[in-house]
Amino acid sequence: MQRRFLGLTATIAALSAAAVLAGCGVTGGDSDVTLSLVAADYDLNGGDSTEKYWADLTAAYEAEHPGVDIDVRIESWDDVDRKVADMVEAGKAPDIAQIGAYADYAAEGELYTADELLTVPVQANFLVPLTTAGEMRRVQYGLPFVASTRLLFYNKKLFADAGITEPPTTWAELAAAAKKLKRDKVAYPFALPLGPEEAQAETMMWLLSGGDGYTDDAGRYVIDSDRNVRTFQWLKRELVDAGLTGPVAPGKLDRKAAFAAFARGEVGMLNGHPSLAQEAARKGVEVGMVPLPGADGEARATMGVADWIMGFKQNGHRKEIGEFLDFVFSDTNVLKFAGDNNLLPATVSASNRMQADPAYAVLAPFLQALPNSRLYPVGKTSWAQVSGTIKKDIGRAVEPSAVPGTVLGRIGREATAAEGAE
């Protein structure tokens, strides 16, 4: 995910303090088993918050399980997936990895299944869309660690200045609002980042709002479906060709640049996630957040994102891995990590607790959207290749001389070929 949000709240700080105290004053003695854990670093500011989280958690766990030590290694998001892959290839797989993808390892038979690791209450506590996304051939291997989702963001001051009294709930209303913003000299009436940084995310949000998505109910790619083609035809005709997406061509506009422009007050609307709400508020932008508009009403689903944790079979520590992961997914630990990084809990009980806590009011609309979200088809080993093609090519679908159906057709054929090679 590599996206971070709000800071610590007093509530979570109290829980953290309790966890630290629980991990102090007791030593584990000689260890019968040492579990190796490789985890991604979520602190983009160069701090040690991720390292401290795992240190406190493992200290508390080791105090209660004197026969087990946890050896934690933190790697940057730029390196963690590659380093775990190198370890696996060298025959030195970690016992546990908290990274961005699981499908290749599951396909090679290198992972324990969820029901081999977790107790039934823990496994049943994951939010349904996240459980589904963690499955390959209807068997769950990927355990959702943290999640996020997306909403339509709008600048309340720019809306008021342009005479827009209500946020849009349909595509037609969105286009009408964008026209008013353009007349009021807003630089980016609607920022549409289809540049290669994260085009697969922006694309999926629009495909869902148009009533389809990347895959059908059977899990097959349908990137060039009639609905998806109509979605991009509308985007090109009503937003891009109408000059409502700002001075940078969508295919050249990356998410990072679009978010920075929103935080500077230059964007009327865009699809955003919670970290942007915090950054914009810090810079004095009053942000409104609503569900994504659809073709004829609120979109049937929004896009969800998850990062994954998994247990490797190589060292044979199934029992110890499972007991440790049960501990990781306790409400206290799930809320601590999600709260520190402004992410969403992956479990039902922790989500309910977060929604009931006024300290997390800014996350409430995202929490409400997550149970109805759809995630990337990460259970397909072809997804990495298909995602790369989308990042590279989808911006061409809205270029001045482009025919959207032709571009989506080419991407769709490549996806189907990649799927056939799985």
N, C-alpha and C positions, 0 to 999 in steps of 0.2 A: 504494500500500500504506500508506504513512505509518505504518509501525510499525517500531520499532527495537529492537535487542537488545544483545548483549554488547559489551564494549570491545575495544581492541586486544590482541592477544597478542604475546609476544616474537617468535614466528615471523614474524607478519605485519609487525611493526614492522621487523624486519630486512629484509624484502622491500621495505617502504616506503622505508627508508633507501637501499637500492640504487637504487630507481627515482628518488629525488630526486637522487642523485649522477649517475645517467645523464643527467639533464636539465640538469646544471650544466656550465659551462665551455665550452659550444659554442653559438654563436649561429647562427640560421638564415640570416642575410643577407637579401637582398631576396627577397620571397615572390612566387611565381608564382600561387599560389592561396591564398585565405583561406576556410576553411570556418567557417560559423557553427553553433554548437551551443547549444541551449537545454536545460538540465537541471534536474530537480527537486531541491530541497534536502531532504536526509534528516536533517539535524541539528535535532531538535525543541527542543534546549536553547539555541538562539540562537548556537551556535558556528559555526566556519568549516570543519568537517571535510569537507563536500562540496566546498566551493570549493577547499580544499587538495588533495583527491584529484584533481580535474580539472586543477588547475594543475600538479601533479607529473607527471601522466600526459601532458598535452599538451607540457610541456617536454621530457620524454623522447622523445616522438614527433617533435617538431620538430627535435631534435638529430640524429635519424637521417634526417629528410626535410627538408633545407634549403629545398626549394621550396614547402613547405606551412606555413601558419600556421593555428592553430585559435583562433577567437574564441569564448570561452565566456561564457554568460550564465546565472546561477543564479537560479531563481525559486522561491518557496514553493509547496508542494503546493496551497495554497488558490487560487493564481493561475496556475500554470504551464499547465494545459490551456487555460484561457481565453485566455491571452496568445499561445500558439502558434496557436490558432484565429483570433485577431484578425490575426496576422501573415500567415497563409495567406489569409484573406479580403482583406487589403489588397494581395495580390500580392507579399509580402515573406517568403515561407516561409523558415525556417532550412534549412540543408543537412541538419542532424541534430537530432532532438528526442528527449529521453528523458523520457517522460511516462506517463500512465496508460492511454491508449487509442489505437488505430490505425485502427479499422474505418472510420470516416467518411472518413478521408483515402484509404484503400485503395479504397473504393467510388467515389470521385471520380477515381481514376486518378492521384493525386498522389504516390504512393510508388513507389520502386524495390522490386522483389521481392528476397527474400533471395538467390536464386541470381544476381541481377544485381549484387549487392554483394560477397558473401562467397566466399572460396575454399571448395572442397568440404570439406576437413577441418574448417574452422571451422563451417560450416553443419551438418555431420553430428554435431558435438559437443554440440549442445543436447539436453537431456533430452526424451524423446519427448512427454510430456504438454504440455510448454511449446511445442514445435514445433507440435503440433496446435492448441493454443490461439492460436498466432500466425497461423493460416491463415484466409483468406477464400476460399471456394469451392475449397478444396484447394490454394491457392497461398499461400506464406508471405510476409507483409509485415511482421508484428510480430516483432522480434528480442527474445527475453526477456532483460532486463537483470539482474534479481535476482528471487528467488522466496521464498515462504514456504508453510507448510502448518499444519495444526492437529492437536492431540492432545487427549485427555481429561486435564485436570489434576485432581488431588485433593490435599487437605490431609492429610498423613500423620498429624499429631497428632490432628486431628479424627476421622479414621478409627479410630485406635487407641483414643481415648477412647470412641468409640461401639461398640467391639468388632467392627469390620470388619477382617478379616484379609487380604483380597485385593481388589484393584481389580476393578470389574465388567468383564465381557466381553460381556454381553448386556443388552438393555433390561430384562429382568426383574430381573437382578442389580443394575442401576443403580437401579431403583425401590426394591428391597429395601434397598440401602445408604442411599438418601435417606430412607427411613422411619426407619432407625436413627439417622441424623443429626438428624432432626427430634425424635425422642424425647430426644435428648441436648441439645436446645435450641440447635442450630446455626441461625443466622439464615436462611441460604440453603442448604438441603440440596443443591439443584441450581440454580445461577443460569442463567436462560434469557433472555438479552437479545434480545428481539424488538422492541425500540424502534427508531425510525427511523435511528439512527446507522449501524448496520451489520446490520440485520435480514436482508439478502440473504445474508450470510455464515452466520449461525446457521441460517437456513432451509436453505441448501444442504447444510450438514453433516448435518442431520437427514434430508433427503431421500436423500442418499447412504447413510446408515446404514440407511435403510428399503428400500434396494435399487433406487432410481430416481435421479432428479435433475431438473434443469431441462429437459433436452433428451433426445431419444432418439438412437439410433445414427446416424440420418440428419440429426441437427442440428435437428429440429423441436421446438418447445416442447411439453412434456407436464406442465405444472405441476399440472394437476388429474387426473393419472393415478390409477388405483385405488390403487396402492402409495403414492403421495404423500398421498392422502386418508387412507389407513389410518395413515400415520405421524403426521399431525396429530391424528387421532382418539386415537391412543395418548398423544401428548403431553398433550392436553387432559385425558383421563380419568385417566391414571396419574400424571402429575406436577402439572399445574396444579390440576385439581379436587381432587386429594388434598392440596393445601396444601404441596407439597414444593418450590416454587420461590421461597419467601421473601416478604417483606413488600411488595415492589413488583410490581405486575402486569407480566407479561412484555412486554406491548405498550408499557409505559412505561419499561422498564428498558433503558438503552443499554449498549453494550459497555464504554465507559469507566468507567461507574459499577460494573458487575459486576466488572471487573478490579480496580478500586480496593478493592472489598469483599473480594475474594480476597486481595489483598496485606495487608489488615488482619486476616486470619484469620477472616473472617465467613462464608466460603463453603466448603462441603464439596467440591463438584465444579462444574466448568464446562469448556466447550471453549475452549482457549487457544492462544496462539502464543508463540514463544520470548522475546519481550520481557517477557512476564508472569512467566516463570520467573525471570528476573534480578531484576525488581522485587520479587517476593515473597521471594526469598532474601535480598535486601538488607534486608528488613523482618523477617527471622527466621522466615519460613514455610517449612517443609520440604515441597517439592513432589514429588509423584509424577506421572509422565506415561506414559500408555499409549495404544494405538490406540483410536479411537472404537468403542464397543460398537455392534453391530448388533442387528436384531430377534432373530436366533437365534445370533449369534456375532459375531466381529470384523467391522466394516463392510467391504464389498468395496472401498471406496475412501474416501479422505479428500479434503477440499477443499484445492486448491492455489491460490495467488495469485501473479501475476507483474506486474512493471512492465516497460514496453516501451521500446525504442529503435528508431528508424526513419530512413530516408533519404529526403528529398524530392527530386523530379525538377527542380523549378523552375529551379535555377541550373546544371543540367547537369554537376555534378561527380561523376558516378557512380564513376569510377575512384578519385578521391581519397577519397570517402566510404568506399568499400569497403575500401581499404587501411587507412584509419584504424580502421574497425570491426574488421577482423582483429586489429589491435593491441589494441583495447579488450578483445577476448575472449580474450586470452592468459591463461593460468592465473594469472600473477602479478597482473595487474590485476583479474581477476574475484575472486580470493581477497582481495585488498586491500579492495575495496569491500564485499564480503559480510562480511568479518571486522570491519571498522570499524563496520558498522551491524547486526550480528547477524542478517543475512539469509542465505539459502541461495544458493549458486552456481547459475546456470542451465545450466552445462555439465557433461558427464559427467566429464571429467578433473579439473576443479576440485572437483567434489563428492567424487570418490574421494580426492583429496589432503586435503580437509577431514576426511573420515571417518577417515583414517589418523592425523590429528594429535590427540594427547590434549588439546591446548589447547582443542579444540572439542567436548569430550565432551558438554556440555549440548545441543549441536545434533544429536548423533548420531541420536536417535529421529526427529527431523524430517527429516533427510537420508534416513533409511531409508524414510520414508513418501512422500517427494516423487515417486519414480518411478511410484508407483501412484496418484497423485492425479488429480483431475479439476478443471478450472478453470471459471470462469464462461464462458458463451458469448460471449466478447468479440469474436469474429469476425463477430457479427451486429450490424448497425447499429441494430437495434431494442433491443439489450440495455440501453442507457442508460435508455430509457423504461420497459422492463419492470422493471429493477432499482429505479427510482424508485417504481413501483407497489407492489412487494414491500415496500420500506422503509416505505411509508405504511400499507399495509393488512394485512400478514400477521399482526400482533399481534392483530387482531380474530378470527382463527381459533380462539384459545384463550380468548376471553372467556367468562364464565359462561353466557350464553344463546346462544352462537354454535353454528352447525353448521359444522364445519371444511370439509366438502365444498362448501358454498355459497360460502364465502369463497374457497377455492382455485379453484372454478369461475369465479367472477367475474374473478379475476386471470388465469386461464388463457385466458378469452375475450379479454381485453384484449391478452394476449401474442400470441395468434394473429392478432388484427387488426393489431397492430404489425408482426408478421412478414410479413403479406401486403402491407404498404406498403413493404417494403424494396426 
